[in-house]
Amino acid sequence: MGETPVEHAEPAEAEPGAGVPAPTSPAGPAATGHGATGHSASGRVTRARRRRRAVTLRMGWRGRREPTRADPSRLRALDVVHESWLELSRRPLRTVLTGLGVALGTGAVIATQGLVSTVRYQVSDEFDAQLATQVEVRLRSAVGDEPVGAVATPDAGAGFPPSAGDLDRVAALSGVEGVAVLRDSQQEVPVGLARVTDRTTAGEAAYVRGVDAAGLEAVGARITGQAWSSWHDATGQRVALLGRRTADELGLGEVRPGDQVFVDGLGFTLLGIVEDGGRARGLANGVVVPATATGHFLMSEERDRVLVVTAPGAAKDVEAVLPVALSPTDPERYSAYSPTRSDTLRRAVDGSFHSLALALGAVVMGLGLVSIGNATLTSVLQRINEIGIRRALGARPRHIAAHIVVDAALTGAAGGLIGAVGGLAATLAVTAQQGWQPVLDPRLPPLGIVAGALVGAVAGLYPARVGSRLQPTEALRRE
């Protein structure tokens, strides 16, 4: 048999840095104890060393990982705000006009709220001051407050108006500053400036108001012309004053000597016009005659009253002794009371004004939202190339959307700021002209700015959706 030739394999080239291979034993591979597995173990060691070297190269000499691919795009919130501010500041006039709707809405709400609060406090102060110094007395039978078991008599309603002596006793009480007897007719009666009238057409009609001479001064009525005196009260003279509203309905601008007014066919000498009734507001609407001259008309017992003006803090004490002062022998005939504060009515009126202001502001804010949304969408369409470049440089859709929404929010905030300043200026101007003390809520201006920013952000949602969905290649192809 011939000898089989033996092929000698070339030694494998050592990897750099892998060291010199261990010397082979003279006895051959079998003498090492590893046999054929020696070469596979050496290969695993070599591959492990290669992986360690690759990791070392990627981590750098300090062990810090070096990027093997491009990092994801990142955008800070301050960067977005800064870029949006630069964008808006380049076109200040356009920004102001775009936010004009928000400015008008914010200004309307702030001005209305400020004026309502100011007027409320002015009226409340005057109203409270009058109520704190005022007591009214009525016949107990008229107010339905008779004692239990009382028997009605034919003259139960007698005793009104009180006599001059009874009124003098009331005026002499400590703390009393004025006394007024007030009466009203049950219904309106015909009123005219001429005795002969056209019966085929409906003429003017008005209530008859009765008040004594001292009462006109006590209630603080403001009269153009002259009032009557106590002599007219004592003798029951037929003299009269016209309320301003009634005089306007009759076409009477001013009273001249000798003018007469005919009330339900009776002639009364006209002395003047009541411009403001003071504490008795009804005097400015109707025909005012002396209380002793009201016997010519059918008067309302429920409306007959004596109004007593007191010093501050004396109303309760005067209220307790008024029935006795008016009728020492029968004080149960009269019932005295202090008018209560109508807080419920005030709250209802305030709520109506506030609701009106909010409704008006909401409507104008809605117009501002449409205006900002339209302007922002137009701006997005004009900046398509810029958006394409940003996307190509790594900006993500959410970054584009955030940039557009912040643009719109800053526009709304600018409108809210302008509206807040304008609303405050309008409130101060009106209060200064009227001589009122302005009452302002310091929370409204910041809330107006925040509301403007929110409206702008909502308006920018749709334009942001449009801009964020643009692909880089599509955006760059557009001109």
C-alpha positions in Angstrom: 0.0 0.0 0.0 1.3 3.4 -0.8 1.6 6.1 1.8 -1.1 8.8 2.0 0.4 12.2 1.6 -0.1 14.6 4.6 -1.2 18.3 3.9 0.4 20.8 6.1 -2.1 23.8 6.8 -0.7 27.3 6.8 -0.8 28.9 10.2 -3.6 31.5 10.6 -2.5 35.1 10.6 -2.7 36.4 14.1 -5.0 39.3 14.8 -3.4 42.5 15.8 -3.1 42.8 19.5 -4.1 39.2 20.0 -0.6 38.2 21.2 1.7 35.3 20.0 0.1 31.8 20.0 1.3 29.3 22.5 3.9 26.9 21.3 2.7 23.5 20.1 3.7 20.5 22.1 6.2 18.1 20.4 3.7 15.3 20.9 1.2 17.1 18.6 -2.3 18.2 19.2 -3.3 15.1 20.9 -0.7 15.6 23.6 -2.4 18.9 24.8 -5.5 17.2 26.0 -7.8 19.5 23.8 -7.8 17.7 20.5 -9.8 19.3 17.8 -11.6 21.7 20.1 -8.6 23.9 20.5 -9.2 25.9 17.3 -12.9 26.6 18.0 -12.1 28.0 21.5 -9.4 30.2 20.0 -12.0 31.6 17.5 -14.5 32.4 20.3 -11.8 34.4 22.2 -10.9 36.3 19.0 -14.5 37.3 18.3 -15.0 38.4 21.9 -11.9 40.6 21.7 -13.2 42.1 18.5 -16.5 43.0 20.1 -14.8 44.6 23.1 -12.6 46.7 20.8 -15.7 47.9 18.8 -17.4 48.9 22.1 -14.3 50.7 23.2 -14.1 52.7 20.0 -17.8 53.7 20.3 -17.6 54.7 23.9 -14.5 56.9 23.6 -11.6 57.2 25.9 -13.8 58.5 28.8 -16.3 55.7 28.5 -19.0 58.2 27.0 -21.2 56.7 24.3 -20.6 58.3 20.9 -23.6 58.4 18.6 -23.6 55.9 15.8 -26.6 57.6 14.1 -28.3 61.0 14.1 -29.9 62.0 17.4 -33.7 62.6 17.4 -34.7 66.2 17.0 -35.4 68.1 20.2 -37.0 71.6 20.7 -37.3 73.4 24.0 -40.4 75.4 25.0 -38.3 78.6 25.4 -37.1 78.2 21.9 -40.6 77.9 20.6 -41.8 81.0 22.5 -38.7 83.0 21.4 -39.1 82.1 17.7 -42.9 82.9 17.8 -42.1 86.3 19.5 -39.6 87.1 16.8 -42.1 86.1 14.1 -44.9 88.3 15.5 -42.7 91.3 16.4 -41.7 91.5 12.7 -45.3 92.4 11.8 -46.7 94.3 14.8 -49.5 96.0 13.0 -50.7 92.7 11.6 -50.5 91.1 15.0 -52.6 93.9 16.6 -55.3 93.8 13.8 -55.5 90.0 14.1 -56.1 90.1 17.8 -58.6 93.0 17.5 -61.6 90.7 18.1 -60.1 89.4 21.3 -59.2 92.9 22.4 -62.8 94.1 21.8 -64.3 91.1 23.7 -61.9 91.5 26.7 -62.4 95.2 26.8 -66.2 94.9 26.7 -66.2 92.5 29.6 -63.8 94.4 31.8 -65.5 97.8 31.1 -69.0 96.5 31.6 -68.0 94.7 34.8 -66.2 97.7 36.1 -69.0 100.2 35.4 -71.7 97.8 36.8 -69.7 97.4 40.1 -69.0 101.2 40.3 -72.7 102.2 39.7 -73.9 99.5 42.1 -71.7 100.8 44.9 -72.7 104.4 44.2 -76.4 103.6 44.2 -76.1 101.2 47.2 -74.3 103.9 49.3 -77.0 106.4 48.6 -79.8 103.9 49.0 -78.4 102.6 52.3 -77.9 106.1 53.6 -81.6 107.0 52.9 -82.9 103.7 54.4 -80.9 104.2 57.6 -82.5 107.6 58.2 -86.1 106.9 57.2 -89.2 105.6 59.0 -92.7 105.2 57.5 -96.1 105.2 59.3 -99.3 103.8 57.8 -102.8 103.1 59.1 -102.8 99.6 60.5 -106.0 98.8 58.7 -104.3 99.7 55.4 -101.4 97.2 55.9 -103.6 94.4 57.2 -101.9 94.4 60.6 -104.9 94.8 63.0 -104.6 93.3 66.4 -106.2 89.8 66.9 -109.9 90.3 67.7 -110.1 93.9 66.5 -113.6 94.9 65.2 -113.7 97.1 62.1 -115.6 100.4 62.6 -117.0 102.7 59.9 -114.3 105.2 60.7 -111.4 102.7 60.8 -109.7 104.5 58.0 -110.3 107.9 59.5 -107.4 110.0 60.8 -105.5 110.4 57.5 -103.9 112.8 56.9 -103.0 113.5 60.5 -103.8 116.9 61.9 -101.2 119.6 62.1 -101.0 119.1 65.9 -100.2 115.4 65.4 -97.5 116.2 62.9 -96.0 118.8 65.2 -95.6 116.2 68.0 -93.8 113.9 65.6 -91.5 116.7 64.4 -90.7 117.5 68.1 -89.3 114.0 68.8 -85.6 113.7 69.4 -83.7 112.6 66.3 -86.5 113.7 63.8 -85.3 116.0 61.0 -88.4 116.2 58.8 -91.9 114.9 58.3 -93.8 114.4 55.1 -97.4 113.4 54.5 -97.7 111.4 51.2 -100.9 110.3 49.4 -101.6 108.8 46.0 -104.8 108.4 44.0 -106.3 105.0 43.4 -106.0 105.4 39.6 -105.0 107.8 36.9 -107.2 110.8 36.2 -107.4 112.9 33.0 -104.9 115.8 32.9 -104.8 118.7 30.4 -103.6 122.3 30.0 -107.0 123.5 28.5 -110.5 123.1 29.8 -111.9 122.3 26.4 -110.4 119.1 25.0 -111.2 116.8 22.1 -113.4 114.1 23.5 -112.9 111.9 20.4 -109.2 111.3 21.2 -107.7 109.8 24.4 -106.0 112.6 26.4 -103.2 112.4 28.9 -103.7 110.7 32.3 -101.7 110.8 35.5 -101.8 109.9 39.2 -102.6 112.6 41.8 -99.9 112.9 44.5 -100.7 114.6 47.7 -97.9 116.1 49.9 -97.8 118.9 52.5 -95.5 121.9 52.2 -93.1 120.7 54.9 -93.0 117.3 53.2 -91.6 118.7 49.9 -88.6 120.0 51.8 -88.3 116.9 54.0 -88.1 114.5 51.0 -85.5 116.7 49.3 -87.6 117.3 46.1 -86.0 119.5 43.5 -88.4 121.9 42.0 -88.2 124.3 39.0 -90.4 127.3 39.9 -91.9 127.6 43.4 -93.6 125.4 46.0 -96.6 126.2 48.1 -96.5 127.3 51.7 -98.2 126.1 54.9 -101.0 128.7 54.2 -102.0 126.7 51.1 -102.1 123.6 53.2 -104.2 125.1 55.9 -106.7 126.6 53.5 -106.8 123.8 50.9 -105.9 126.0 48.0 -106.0 124.4 44.5 -102.4 124.8 43.5 -100.3 122.1 41.8 -96.9 121.0 40.6 -96.3 118.8 37.6 -93.8 115.9 37.6 -91.2 116.3 34.9 -92.4 113.2 33.0 -96.0 114.4 33.0 -95.0 117.9 31.9 -93.1 116.4 29.0 -96.1 114.3 28.0 -98.2 117.5 28.0 -95.6 119.4 26.0 -94.9 121.9 28.8 -91.3 123.0 28.9 -91.5 125.7 31.5 -94.2 127.2 33.8 -95.3 130.8 33.3 -97.3 132.9 35.6 -101.0 132.3 35.2 -100.6 128.7 33.8 -103.3 126.3 34.9 -103.6 122.5 34.7 -107.0 120.8 34.8 -107.1 117.6 36.7 -110.3 115.5 36.2 -112.0 118.7 35.2 -110.9 120.9 38.2 -108.6 123.8 37.5 -105.4 124.1 39.6 -102.9 127.0 39.5 -99.6 125.7 38.2 -96.6 126.7 40.3 -93.7 124.7 39.0 -92.3 121.4 37.9 -90.8 118.6 40.1 -87.5 117.6 38.5 -86.6 115.0 41.1 -88.8 113.6 43.9 -85.8 112.8 46.3 -86.9 110.2 48.8 -90.4 110.2 47.2 -89.6 109.2 43.6 -93.2 109.2 42.6 -93.5 113.0 42.8 -91.6 113.3 39.5 -94.4 111.5 37.7 -97.9 112.8 38.2 -99.7 115.9 39.4 -98.6 117.0 42.9 -101.2 118.9 45.0 -101.4 119.8 48.7 -102.4 116.9 50.9 -105.4 118.9 52.1 -106.6 119.4 48.6 -106.8 115.6 47.8 -110.4 115.5 49.0 -111.5 116.2 45.4 -110.2 112.8 44.3 -110.5 109.2 45.3 -107.3 108.4 47.2 -105.8 105.0 48.0 -105.8 104.2 51.7 -103.1 101.5 51.1 -100.7 104.2 49.8 -101.3 106.8 52.5 -98.2 107.2 54.7 -96.2 109.5 56.8 -92.5 109.6 56.0 -90.2 110.6 58.8 -86.6 111.6 58.2 -84.3 110.9 61.1 -80.7 111.5 62.1 -78.3 108.7 61.4 -78.7 105.9 64.0 -82.0 107.2 65.4 -84.5 105.4 63.0 -85.1 102.4 65.4 -85.8 104.6 68.4 -88.1 106.9 66.5 -89.9 103.9 65.0 -90.8 102.7 68.5 -92.5 105.9 69.6 -94.1 107.1 66.4 -97.6 105.6 66.8 -97.9 107.1 70.3 -96.8 110.5 69.0 -99.3 110.5 66.2 -102.3 109.2 68.3 -101.6 109.3 72.1 -105.2 107.9 72.8 -105.2 105.2 70.2 -101.6 104.3 69.1 -102.8 100.9 67.8 -104.3 102.8 64.8 -100.9 103.2 63.2 -98.1 100.9 62.3 -94.5 102.2 62.0 -91.7 100.3 60.2 -88.3 101.0 58.7 -87.9 100.0 55.0 -85.7 96.9 54.6 -82.8 96.6 52.2 -83.7 94.9 48.9 -80.6 92.9 48.6 -82.4 90.2 46.6 -83.4 92.7 43.9 -79.9 94.2 43.8 -78.4 90.7 43.3 -80.9 90.0 40.5 -80.1 93.3 38.7 -76.3 92.8 39.2 -76.6 89.2 37.8 -78.5 90.5 34.8 -75.8 93.1 34.0 -73.0 90.5 34.5 -74.8 88.0 32.3 -75.2 90.6 29.6 -71.5 91.6 29.8 -70.4 87.9 29.6 -72.7 87.2 26.7 -71.5 90.3 24.8 -67.8 89.4 25.5 -68.4 85.8 24.4 -69.8 86.9 21.1 -66.9 89.2 20.4 -64.4 86.6 21.6 -65.9 84.2 19.1 -65.3 86.7 16.3 -61.8 87.1 17.6 -61.3 83.3 17.5 -62.4 83.1 13.8 -60.1 86.1 13.0 -57.0 84.6 14.6 -57.7 81.2 13.1 -58.1 82.6 9.6 -54.9 84.8 9.9 -52.9 81.9 11.3 -54.0 79.5 8.5 -53.0 82.2 6.0 -49.6 82.5 7.6 -49.1 78.7 7.5 -49.8 78.6 3.8 -47.4 81.5 3.2 -44.6 79.7 5.1 -44.8 76.3 3.5 -41.2 76.5 2.2 -40.0 77.4 5.7 -41.9 74.5 7.2 -40.4 72.2 4.5 -36.9 73.3 5.4 -37.5 72.7 9.1 -38.9 69.3 8.5 -35.8 68.4 6.2 -33.5 69.6 9.0 -35.1 67.2 11.5 -38.1 69.0 12.9 -40.9 66.7 13.8 -44.6 67.3 13.1 -45.3 68.0 16.8 -42.6 70.8 16.7 -44.3 72.5 13.8 -47.7 72.2 15.4 -46.3 73.6 18.7 -44.8 76.6 16.9 -48.1 77.4 15.1 -50.2 77.1 18.3 -47.8 79.3 20.3 -47.9 81.9 17.5 -51.7 82.0 17.8 -51.7 82.0 21.6 -49.3 85.0 21.7 -51.5 86.9 19.3 -54.5 86.2 21.5 -52.6 87.3 24.6 -51.6 90.5 22.9 -55.3 91.1 22.1 -56.2 90.4 25.7 -53.6 92.8 27.0 -54.8 95.6 24.7 -58.5 94.9 25.6 -57.7 94.9 29.3 -55.9 98.3 29.1 -58.7 99.7 27.0 -61.5 98.4 29.3 -59.8 99.9 32.4 -59.2 103.2 30.6 -62.9 103.3 29.5 -64.0 102.6 33.1 -61.8 105.3 34.6 -62.8 107.8 32.0 -66.6 107.3 32.7 -66.2 107.4 36.5 -64.0 110.5 36.3 -66.5 112.3 34.2 -69.4 111.4 36.5 -67.4 112.1 39.7 -67.7 108.5 41.0 -65.3 106.4 42.9 -64.2 103.6 40.5 -64.6 100.1 41.8 -62.4 97.6 39.9 -61.7 93.9 40.3 -57.9 93.4 40.1 -58.4 89.8 38.9 -60.1 90.8 35.6 -57.1 92.2 33.6 -54.9 89.0 34.2 -57.9 86.8 33.5 -58.5 88.8 30.3 -55.0 88.2 29.1 -55.2 84.4 30.0 -58.6 84.2 28.2 -57.1 85.8 25.1 -54.2 83.4 25.1 -56.6 80.4 25.4 -58.8 81.7 22.6 -55.7 82.1 20.4 -54.5 78.6 21.2 -57.8 77.1 20.3 -57.9 79.2 17.1 -54.5 77.8 16.2 -55.4 74.1 16.5 -56.6 73.6 12.9 -53.8 75.6 11.2 -51.3 73.6 13.4 -52.9 70.4 12.1 -52.5 71.5 8.5 -48.9 72.6 9.0 -47.8 69.5 10.9 -49.1 67.2 8.1 -47.0 68.7 5.4 -44.2 66.4 4.1 -40.8 67.9 3.5 -40.6 67.0 -0.2 -44.1 68.2 -0.8 -43.5 71.5 1.0 -40.2 72.2 -0.7 -41.8 71.6 -4.2 -44.4 74.3 -3.6 -43.6 77.9 -4.5 
